[in-house]
Amino acid sequence: MYAVVEIAGQQFRVNPSEKLYVPKLDGAVDSIVKFDKVLLVADDTKITVGNPVVKGSTVSAKVLGHMKDDKVIVFKKKKRKGYRVKRGHRQQYTRIEITSIN
């Protein structure tokens, strides 16, 4: 069994007991979060596609922790103009474990 769910504007294919990184969510560590924007649910025998979401279907997950990705350096330069800008960015993620697909 698997589902396609929209989390923070991105679509993820999830299975029960799967761990994945999603964009940062509001929620304490060890809390349960529910996602109701389920776009597709597939059992062993049938596939249910939503229009745009599957009615009455939810995916629940447990928050395992919050972390940051590796630093990305953004460097801009215009030659012969003396213009140089160096900036860094670290994207924040939340690690979750899918507990159930209802």
C-alpha positions as CSV (number, residue, x, y, z in Angstrom):
1,M,0.0,0.0,0.0
2,Y,1.2,3.5,-0.9
3,A,-0.1,7.0,-1.2
4,V,0.8,10.2,-2.9
5,V,0.5,13.1,-0.5
6,E,1.1,16.9,-0.7
7,I,3.3,18.2,2.1
8,A,4.2,21.8,2.2
9,G,3.6,22.3,-1.5
10,Q,5.5,19.3,-2.6
11,Q,4.3,15.8,-3.6
12,F,5.7,12.7,-2.0
13,R,5.1,9.0,-2.6
14,V,4.9,7.4,0.9
15,N,4.7,3.9,2.3
16,P,3.8,2.9,5.9
17,S,6.9,2.9,8.2
18,E,8.9,4.9,5.7
19,K,11.2,7.7,6.9
20,L,11.7,10.8,4.8
21,Y,12.8,14.5,4.8
22,V,10.2,17.2,4.1
23,P,10.4,21.0,4.3
24,K,10.2,22.3,7.8
25,L,6.9,21.6,9.6
26,D,5.5,23.1,12.7
27,G,5.4,20.4,15.3
28,A,7.3,19.2,18.3
29,V,9.6,16.2,18.2
30,D,7.7,12.9,18.9
31,S,4.3,14.6,18.0
32,I,1.9,13.2,15.4
33,V,1.0,15.2,12.3
34,K,-1.8,14.4,9.9
35,F,-1.8,15.3,6.2
36,D,-5.2,15.5,4.5
37,K,-4.2,16.4,1.0
38,V,-3.9,12.8,-0.3
39,L,-3.9,12.8,-4.1
40,L,-3.7,9.0,-4.7
41,V,-4.2,5.9,-2.6
42,A,-3.1,2.4,-4.0
43,D,-3.9,-0.9,-2.3
44,D,-2.8,-4.3,-3.6
45,T,-5.9,-4.5,-5.8
46,K,-7.2,-1.0,-6.6
47,I,-6.0,2.5,-7.1
48,T,-8.1,5.5,-6.0
49,V,-7.2,8.9,-7.6
50,G,-8.6,12.1,-6.1
51,N,-10.2,15.0,-7.9
52,P,-8.1,16.8,-6.6
53,V,-7.9,14.9,-3.3
54,V,-9.3,11.6,-2.1
55,K,-12.2,12.3,0.2
56,G,-11.8,11.0,3.8
57,S,-8.3,9.8,3.4
58,T,-5.4,10.9,5.7
59,V,-1.8,10.1,6.2
60,S,-0.4,10.3,9.7
61,A,3.3,10.7,10.5
62,K,5.5,11.0,13.6
63,V,8.0,13.9,13.8
64,L,11.5,12.5,14.4
65,G,13.5,15.7,14.4
66,H,14.4,19.0,12.8
67,M,17.6,19.7,11.0
68,K,19.4,21.8,8.4
69,D,20.8,20.8,5.0
70,D,24.4,21.5,3.9
71,K,25.3,25.1,3.2
72,V,24.8,26.4,-0.3
73,I,27.1,29.3,-1.4
74,V,25.6,31.9,-3.6
75,F,28.3,34.0,-5.3
76,K,27.5,36.9,-7.7
77,K,30.1,38.8,-9.6
78,K,30.2,41.4,-12.4
79,K,33.6,41.5,-14.1
80,R,35.5,44.8,-14.3
81,K,32.8,46.5,-12.1
82,G,34.1,45.7,-8.6
83,Y,30.8,44.0,-7.7
84,R,31.0,40.8,-5.6
85,V,28.4,39.4,-3.2
86,K,28.8,36.2,-1.3
87,R,25.8,34.8,0.6
88,G,25.1,31.4,2.1
89,H,21.9,29.5,2.7
90,R,20.9,26.4,4.7
91,Q,17.5,24.9,4.0
92,Q,15.6,23.6,7.0
93,Y,14.0,20.1,7.0
94,T,11.9,17.9,9.2
95,R,12.5,14.1,9.4
96,I,9.2,12.2,9.6
97,E,8.2,8.6,9.8
98,I,4.9,7.6,8.1
99,T,2.8,5.7,10.7
100,S,-0.4,4.9,8.8
101,I,-2.4,5.6,5.6
102,N,-6.2,5.8,6.3
